[in-house]
Structures are given as structure tokens and as C-alpha cells.
């Protein structure tokens, strides 16, 4: 879902779309439609319906409310409005045109609505991407039930609206397995991908260095035919396990992850080796205890998570990322302290949800996150 808005085409992109006085260069997989005199160039998906069915809503939205993972470049009166889902998955870089591949001096954050004018000047309008932050604690079962309700709805909509082949790669991690547990609950129309797969296309060859500057693309699968890859990204962040936000969240309550790691209860927890990495130990040692109210802390954490861009659609391979929803993170923040700790250290809330969807499925999880052969417990998928 890469694009460059300028007055002339860029040769490192394979597709060039003339829209008014603009030339929009993109990777493969974009589509064009119209609403009256407006032109819309779009790619991705929305949870509510197909993007073609939602094109009028996208055209006229002033505060993004649709969830999903999409970008729509809307031309009206020789101005391009960049419309996206509420929790935009990619950065927008402003300078000598507008793009989302090569960083420039100015970055438009997720709460920015961007208008690109005929002279390539940019107007930036802010909206409230975070919304209401409720800090009242919720019992564990209510949090789990509400998360399941959100992800059930997203999955049912995806199954109903998607027309492309679906590919599932299980990494041994909890997030890819969580997403898989919802998908298999509603359909068997998917292919399990047993191994890494990266096709080269024109855009990848021309831009691989810039693409993989975003760390998520060092782990992505890519095909040159139209398909959808299920993805657990960005599960660490939205499911309360990112070292940065989890550390701040617990420190505000007088708990240090560095101390938990020394306790016998957590010596063999799922995230022990991951949290023991030097770079994470440095975070735990240097981040200050947050000051201010619980309300301010939760807002600040939501702001960090909302601006954590990892990967988005690449060429003809779309990614389904149902965990990218700030409402899931807000629910996690309302867990009782004991349950929040168990999620941070051992993904116990996520595992509970997996087991509710498919009893026994969590046995496929690796024993340690990102360490010690994470694929070991997936051996049953390939036989002897």
C-alpha cells in the first residue's frame, strides 16, 4: 500500500495514475473508482463492508470511523484527500510531495488528516484518534468476552466480504495463533503456509532497502498474485505486551518488570527470554515512573500504540490485521492488576481466548517468544 503523490512519475514504482494535476505512483494492487466528479484510488479492506460499497462514506468522512486497514486517495477539486481507516497502519511523509515509503523531515501522525493541494502544499487537520478512555477496572471475564465480541465481528465480516485466496502462516507466536483461532472458527477456506515465501516483483526489487527499513517487512510473506495473508501484527502493542508500554503501565502501579523476571513464578513464562534481551533490559532500567493520573497514563499509552506502524499491504498481497484496533488495547488496560501482569508476562488472556475458540490449539505455541526454535510445537502440521 505504498504511494507517492507528485507532479511526475517515479520510476521505482510500477503503477502511475493521473489524477487532476497529480501523478500518483503506487505499488501493485490499487483500484480506481468514481463518486460523481470525485476520483478515488484505493487499496486494502474495511471491516464493515467492501471498500467499493463504502466509497461514498469514505469520500465524505471528516473524522475516520471505519476500522480495517486501507488507504483511499480522493481527488476533489484538484485536491487529494488521504482517507484511511481510523487506526492508520502507515506513516505519511510530507516534503517534495507526499509518500509513505521514504522518510522526510516531516511526519504526519495517525491523528492527522492530510490534504494535498495542486501546488503540492499540504494542509494537516487533527482529529481525536483515541476517543474515550475509560479507566474503570473490568473483571477478566468481561474483558475476554468483549475482545472476543470485537474479533468475532471482524472475522465474520472478513469471511463474508473477502473474495481472494487466504494464506495463513503460523510463526509459533501467540498473535498469529490468536488470529488463526478466529479464522478457523468461521471458515475452512484458507491455505496453511508451511515456510517463508517472498516473490520478487518490480516494486520489491527497486525498493527492498527502503521497504525493509520497516522491521515488519523483514518477516513478511509476499506473493505476486492477489491474495490475503493473515497477520498477528501488531499484537505485542495492541495486546499489552510491548516492552515500552507494558513497563510504563506497570511502573505506574508500583510494579517493575525487571523485578517480576527474578520471581520464581515467572522464570519459565512465555516472555522471559524476550524481556531479558539487553535492549529490553535497558528500557526497563531507564524508563522513568510515569507521573500524572491514571487517565493521562492510559491516554499516553494509547497515543504510543496508535502511532506504532509496522507493515501494511505490499503489492498484490494484502494483510488482514484484525488486532490493529485501539479498542482492544483499551480493554487490556482495564484488566485487574493480577490479570494484566499475567498477560504481560505470559499472554494468559490471549491464550484463554485461543482456547475458548479452539480447545487444545494453544499447544502449538512456542515455549519462549521469539527464542529457542519458535516453530518446534508446529511439527504436527507437517507430519513425520
PEPEUR-V194437 format. One record per run of one state. SS is the DSSP state (A for helix, B for strand, O for the rest). FROM is the first residue (numbers start at 1). LEN is the number of residues. If there is no record, write none. Layout:
ss->(SS SS)
from->(FROM FROM)
len->(LEN LEN)
This chain:
ss->(O B O B O B O B O B O A O B O B O B O B O B O B O B O B O A O B O A O B O B O A O A O B O B O A O A O A O A O A O A O A O B O B O A O B O A O A O A O A O)
from->(1 3 7 15 20 22 27 31 36 38 47 55 61 68 77 79 85 92 95 98 100 106 109 112 117 122 127 138 139 140 162 165 169 174 187 191 193 198 199 202 212 215 219 222 223 227 231 235 239 243 252 257 261 264 267 272 276 278 287 294 307 314 315 317 321 326 334 335 336 337 347 348 358 361 365 376 382)
len->(2 4 8 5 2 5 4 5 2 9 8 6 7 9 2 6 7 3 3 2 6 3 3 5 5 5 11 1 1 22 3 4 5 13 4 2 5 1 3 10 3 4 3 1 4 4 4 4 4 9 5 4 3 3 5 4 2 9 7 13 7 1 2 4 5 8 1 1 1 10 1 10 3 4 11 6 3)
